[in-house]
């Protein structure tokens, strides 16, 4: 429900020209030294809720709506910074 509400807000911001290029659930695959980071037999990846460009700054923004921050989410968010230099904006559920 919170994710849906955030989508409605972002959609209105995009229509108003405040943001652009809104993508729902983009997939980021972690690669270290040109090799996929493996967790067991699966490649590690992170699927945040939203990605868009801030129209004023031109910077990419990645958002994830969370009710509770899990250890797994903390690790993947840390990997986003270390692998891509992207800081994930956490939106707390209301």
Order of alpha helices (4+ residues) and beta strands (2+ residues): alpha-beta-beta-beta-beta-beta-beta-beta-beta-beta-alpha-beta
